[in-house]
Amino acid sequence: MDHINFGNAGAKNQRVSGKVLYRQIAEQKLGRVLTTCDEVHHIDGDHYNNDSSNLIVISRNEHMKIHSSRKRRDTSGRFIK
């Protein structure tokens, strides 16, 4: 990736060279290409905040644990929509 125009980077899943912007930023931060097993988590929960300090690369299992722990559950333990 040569250049990202951050002035136009307002779309949640904006693509650059065919990849979602936050994945490209995470790749730059790590210095390697992400695999299909790598997921990018927005630490503050704001998918419009693609600052590299707001992104961490984790496994799908870890990502699911983070998001499921933040969801509310009913008295039977089921997720509340």
Summary of the structure (lengths in Angstrom):
residues: 81
radius of gyration: 14.8
end to end distance: 38.5
largest distance: 51.2
contacts: 164
relative contact order: 0.14
helix: 33%
strand: 20%
